[in-house]
Amino acid sequence: MTRDTLRLPAVRRAADHVLAGDEATLRTQIELSEIPAPAFQEAERGRRMGVLLAEAGLPAPVADTVGNVLTTRPGSKSVPPLVVSAHLDTVFPAGTDVTVHRDGDFLRGPGISDDARGLATLLAVARAMTGAGIATRAPVIFAATVGEEGIGDLRGVKHLFGTDGAGRGAAGFVSLDGAGLDRIVIDGLGSRRYRLEVTGPGGHSWVDWGTPNPIHALLDVGRSLTSIALPLDPVTTLTVGRIGGGTSVNAIPQSAWIEIDTRSASGESLDALEAEIRARVEAAPAAHGRLPFGLTVIGDRPGGTSDPASPNADGPPVTSRVFPSGDQTASPRNCPFQRTSVEWFSRSTRTSSVVP
Ligand SMILES: [Zn+2]
């Protein structure tokens, strides 16, 4: 948003609406945060968002085939829309106590910032545009999306901009994620994730000693993968984040697995790293009786960047700083994820414990 835009009377009226509605926005944030929404179980929170978007004066929202809840605020021209979204899902599994505890301006609860704040902000924008009577040239699609986190692998947004998605051909996209007014992220860090599984006949640790052991094989391959020389420009990372397998300390396991996360702003770097991973996996089994290794891609989030001079990013001194390549929110160098049930949001400072 440019400084000129912020001077428009209708936009100033909308800003007044946002300030006047701050307490209602917080109540909405708490209400939505207390509706459990693990990945693939976002329907109830989605239904409530639909009701609230309609109450904000928007045309009746609909759920698309993957569960995104959408409505389009018409523009005066038949031109490509702007898409504004926040995500419905949380990283917290079913059964997590999602009660929000409020202490003055301080709210504590799983998902209170990521992304209950984004959803509440989406509604605040809708209410302000209605209240201030803002008319736009382009239609604006308001979208509460599914599957942003972890295993969701961005399925909601991928569908939104896919072949049958409502956002296909959009002129712009703004994602409201987490709390804080201090930055606009214009780069998307790419990630590709794999599951590597090894299987074998199994057996007893003494009687069958010498039978090829999937965990031994996996330890060797894992050691090989973590010794890959990774590029520093652009920064590219490889992390073995999960490991499992076996049934007993005195049994040769029948299967074992690891899950690997790779990240880079460069798709070429991720491609090169994938080729190296595949080569090392294929080279490995000989020492372990040629046990079958299965490598599966379990997540693929393409990276990308916006022009810093685009309308989405213009005018950062007004509220925010624009973060260029290498300083993405998920950058390994500056912002490790915090995923804990002590997630919090501070109304007075607009800060949170979570980097989205
Ligand atoms: Zn988020």
Boltz pocket constraint, residues with backbone or C-beta under 6 A from the ligand:
constraints:
  - pocket:
      binder: B
      contacts: [[A, 87], [A, 114], [A, 115], [A, 148], [A, 177], [A, 178], [A, 356]]
      max_distance: 6.0
